[in-house]
Amino acid sequence: MSIAEAPATEAQGASAAAQPMRLTIDAPMATTNVQSHPVAFEVRDLAVSYGPKLAVRDVNLDIRSNAVTAFIGPSGCGKSTILRCFNRMNDLIPTARVNGQVRLHGEDLNGPSVQPVDVRRRIGLVFQRPNPFPMSIYDNVAYGPRRHGEKDGKKIDQIVEDCIRRAALWDEVKDDYRRKSGLALSGGQQQRLCIARTLATEPEVILMDEPCSALDPIATLKIEDLMSDLREQVTIIIVTHNMQQAGRISDQTAFFNMGDDRAGYLVEVGNTTDIFTNPRERLTEDYVSGRFG
C-alpha cells in the first residue's frame, strides 16, 4: 500500500497548496464500520509513570469487540506501555504506576478483587519476538491448560490440535508436533505457535506487540491472515509501526504522539479508513502520509 499526496488539478491552481492534503491508498483496507460493534474496553483518564517520569497521560478511548484495533505512532509515544495496561503486565515493573481505569465489559481490571493471573488468562499477549518454551510444540500449547488445572489427557489433546489448527500451523507440524521442539521452527512458525499457545487458555482478547517486526514478508502475511480469521472469535489489539499493515488488517486505528513533556498521548481514534483517508487532526494526516515519524 502506498500513501501519497494527491496532485492538485489545474482548476485548483495556486490555492491547492492551502487545501488539506488528501491521502490516496491503492490497496484494500479494512472497511468494517467498527462503531457498530459492542465496546470491549473502556479506557478512562489512563496515565502511566515509571518512577518520576510520566510515560503516558490522559488516554481515553473505547476498543470494540471482535475487531482488530491498531495502535500507531512514533517510537517512544507509549503504545506498548498502553498495551500492557490491558492485561496488567505493567504490574511486573517495580517502578510503574498506573492511574485511571481500564474496564473490560464494565469490569475494572485494576479493581481490588481482580487477580492479575485471571486477567492474563482472559487477555493474552503475543510479544514482538517469538518466545516459544524450550519444549515440544505439543507441550508449548498444552502448558496453559495444564497450568490452569486441566488433567484430562484427551481433552488436552483436543485443545492442542484445535489451537494449532486455529493458528494456521497444523499442516506444517502435524507429523511430529509431539516430538519436535518449538525452538526448531522458523521465526514465522514460532510466532504462530505463540499465538496457538495464547489461544489455548481461551482468551477474550489477544494483544500483539509488533508481532511481525522480526519476520519476513511471507511470514508477516500469514500472521496478518491469521489475525483476520481470529477477529471473528476474539478482540485483537496490535501495536505496529507499519502503516501498510495497519491499513490492511485493522478495523479501528488509534494514533498516539509524544508531547513536549515527552509523555505519550492519544491524538485521535476512529475507523481505519477514516484515519488514513480523512483524519480529523492535521497531526494524524502528517503522520500517516509520512511527513514525520
C-alpha positions in Angstrom: 0.0 0.0 0.0 1.3 3.4 -0.9 0.2 6.6 0.7 0.7 9.7 -1.3 -0.4 13.2 -1.6 -3.0 13.5 -4.5 -1.9 16.0 -7.1 -3.8 19.3 -7.5 -5.8 19.9 -10.7 -5.2 22.9 -12.9 -8.5 24.3 -11.8 -7.4 24.4 -8.2 -4.4 26.4 -9.2 -2.2 28.0 -6.6 -4.9 27.7 -4.0 -4.4 24.0 -3.8 -1.4 24.4 -1.6 -3.6 25.8 1.1 -6.1 22.9 0.9 -5.9 20.0 3.3 -3.9 17.2 1.9 -5.8 14.2 0.6 -4.4 10.8 1.0 -4.8 8.1 -1.6 -4.4 4.4 -0.8 -4.0 2.0 -3.6 -4.6 -1.3 -1.7 -7.6 -2.8 0.0 -8.2 -1.6 3.6 -10.4 -2.8 6.4 -13.9 -1.3 5.7 -15.8 -2.5 8.7 -17.8 0.2 10.5 -16.3 -0.7 13.8 -18.6 1.7 15.6 -21.4 -0.8 15.2 -19.5 -3.3 17.4 -20.1 -3.5 21.1 -17.5 -1.9 23.3 -15.0 -4.4 24.9 -12.6 -2.0 26.6 -13.3 1.4 28.1 -10.1 3.4 28.9 -10.7 6.5 31.0 -8.1 9.0 32.1 -5.2 6.5 31.8 -1.8 7.7 32.9 1.4 5.6 33.4 4.6 6.7 35.1 7.9 4.9 35.5 9.4 6.4 38.7 9.3 10.2 38.3 8.8 10.0 34.5 5.4 10.4 33.1 5.2 8.0 30.1 1.5 8.3 29.1 -1.1 10.8 30.0 -4.9 11.4 29.6 -5.8 8.4 27.4 -9.5 8.0 26.8 -10.7 5.5 24.2 -13.0 2.6 23.5 -11.9 -0.7 22.0 -14.6 -2.5 20.0 -15.3 -6.2 20.3 -14.4 -8.7 17.6 -12.4 -6.2 15.7 -8.7 -5.5 15.1 -7.5 -2.2 16.6 -4.1 -0.9 15.6 -2.0 1.4 17.8 0.2 3.6 15.6 2.6 6.5 16.3 6.2 7.4 16.5 8.7 5.4 18.7 8.6 6.4 22.4 5.0 7.6 22.4 3.8 4.9 24.8 2.0 2.4 22.5 3.4 -0.7 24.2 3.0 0.9 27.6 -0.7 1.4 27.0 -1.0 -2.2 25.5 0.5 -3.6 28.7 -2.2 -1.9 30.8 -4.8 -4.1 29.2 -3.5 -7.2 30.9 -1.7 -5.7 33.8 1.8 -6.5 32.6 3.0 -3.2 34.0 2.4 -4.7 37.4 5.6 -6.6 36.9 7.7 -3.4 36.6 8.6 -2.2 40.1 8.7 1.5 39.2 5.5 1.5 37.1 2.4 3.4 38.4 -0.9 3.2 36.6 -3.7 5.7 37.2 -7.1 5.8 35.6 -9.4 3.0 34.6 -9.3 0.1 32.1 -12.6 -1.7 32.1 -13.4 -4.9 30.2 -17.2 -5.3 29.6 -17.7 -2.9 32.5 -15.3 -4.6 35.0 -12.4 -2.5 36.3 -9.4 -4.7 35.6 -7.4 -2.9 38.3 -10.1 -3.4 41.0 -9.0 -4.7 44.4 -10.8 -8.1 43.9 -9.4 -8.7 40.4 -6.4 -11.1 40.2 -3.7 -10.3 37.6 -3.4 -14.0 36.7 -7.1 -14.2 35.8 -6.7 -11.0 33.7 -3.8 -12.5 31.8 -5.7 -15.7 31.2 -8.6 -13.7 29.6 -6.3 -11.3 27.8 -3.3 -13.0 26.1 -0.1 -11.2 24.9 2.0 -12.0 21.9 5.4 -10.4 22.1 7.5 -8.7 19.5 9.9 -11.6 19.2 8.6 -15.2 19.2 9.3 -16.8 22.6 8.4 -20.5 22.4 9.3 -22.5 25.5 12.2 -25.0 25.2 9.8 -28.0 24.9 7.8 -29.7 22.2 5.2 -28.0 20.1 2.6 -30.0 21.9 3.8 -29.1 25.3 4.0 -25.4 24.4 0.3 -25.3 23.6 -0.7 -27.6 26.5 1.2 -25.5 29.0 -1.6 -23.1 29.7 -4.4 -25.6 30.1 -2.3 -27.8 32.4 -1.3 -24.8 34.5 -4.9 -23.9 34.9 -5.7 -27.3 36.2 -6.8 -29.4 33.2 -5.8 -33.0 33.8 -7.8 -34.9 31.1 -5.3 -36.1 28.6 -7.8 -36.5 25.8 -9.2 -33.0 26.4 -5.7 -31.5 26.3 -5.0 -33.4 23.1 -8.1 -31.8 21.5 -7.2 -28.3 22.8 -3.7 -28.6 21.4 -4.9 -29.8 18.0 -7.7 -27.2 17.8 -5.4 -24.3 18.7 -2.6 -25.3 16.3 -5.2 -25.5 13.6 -6.7 -22.1 14.5 -3.2 -20.7 14.4 -2.8 -22.0 10.8 0.2 -24.2 11.7 -1.3 -27.7 11.7 -0.4 -28.7 8.2 3.2 -27.8 8.8 3.7 -29.6 12.1 1.1 -32.3 12.3 3.5 -35.2 11.6 5.9 -34.5 14.5 4.4 -31.8 16.8 4.5 -34.1 19.8 8.3 -34.6 19.5 9.6 -31.5 17.7 10.9 -28.7 19.8 9.1 -25.3 19.3 12.6 -23.8 19.1 13.2 -25.8 15.9 10.6 -23.9 13.9 11.2 -20.9 11.7 10.5 -17.4 13.0 7.1 -17.2 11.5 6.1 -20.6 12.7 7.3 -19.8 16.2 5.1 -16.7 16.2 2.1 -18.7 15.1 3.0 -21.3 17.8 3.0 -18.5 20.4 -0.5 -17.5 19.1 -1.6 -21.1 19.4 -0.3 -21.2 23.0 -2.2 -18.0 23.7 -5.4 -19.4 22.2 -5.2 -22.5 24.5 -6.3 -20.5 27.5 -9.5 -19.4 25.6 -8.8 -15.6 25.9 -11.4 -13.0 25.1 -8.7 -10.6 23.9 -5.3 -11.0 22.2 -2.7 -8.2 22.5 0.1 -8.2 19.9 3.2 -6.0 20.4 4.7 -5.6 16.9 4.3 -9.3 16.2 5.7 -9.2 12.7 8.7 -6.8 13.1 11.2 -9.7 13.2 9.5 -11.7 10.3 10.0 -11.8 6.6 7.1 -10.6 4.3 5.7 -14.1 3.7 5.6 -14.9 7.4 4.1 -11.5 8.0 1.3 -12.2 5.5 0.5 -15.5 7.3 0.2 -13.7 10.6 -2.0 -11.0 9.1 -4.3 -13.6 7.5 -4.5 -15.3 10.9 -5.5 -12.1 12.6 -8.2 -11.5 10.0 -9.6 -15.0 10.8 -9.3 -14.7 14.5 -11.2 -11.4 14.7 -14.4 -13.4 14.4 -13.7 -15.1 17.7 -11.6 -12.7 19.8 -10.8 -9.0 20.1 -7.3 -8.1 18.9 -5.2 -5.0 19.7 -1.9 -4.7 17.7 0.9 -2.2 18.1 2.6 -1.6 14.8 5.0 0.8 13.1 4.0 -0.5 9.7 1.4 1.8 8.2 0.6 -0.6 5.4 0.0 -3.3 7.9 -2.3 -1.1 10.0 -4.2 -0.3 6.8 -4.5 -3.9 5.7 -5.6 -5.6 8.8 -7.2 -3.2 11.3 -10.8 -2.1 11.6 -10.0 0.7 14.1 -6.9 2.7 14.4 -5.6 4.8 17.4 -2.9 7.3 16.7 -0.6 8.4 19.5 2.1 11.0 19.6 4.6 12.4 22.1 4.1 15.8 23.8 6.6 18.4 24.7 6.8 16.8 28.1 7.9 13.5 26.4 4.7 11.8 27.6 2.6 9.9 25.1 -1.0 10.9 24.4 -3.9 9.9 22.2 -4.3 12.2 19.2 -7.4 10.5 17.7 -9.1 7.2 17.2 -11.6 6.0 14.6 -12.4 3.6 11.8 -9.1 2.8 10.0 -10.4 4.0 6.6 -11.2 7.4 8.2 -7.9 7.7 10.0 -6.0 7.1 6.7 -8.1 8.9 4.2 -10.0 11.6 6.2 -8.4 12.2 9.6 -9.8 14.9 11.9 -6.4 16.1 13.1 -3.7 17.6 10.9 -1.1 15.8 13.0 -2.6 12.4 12.1 -2.6 13.4 8.5 1.0 14.3 8.6 2.0 11.1 10.3 0.1 8.6 8.1 1.4 10.5 5.0 5.0 10.1 6.2 5.7 13.8 6.9 7.2 12.8 10.3 7.7 9.7 12.4 
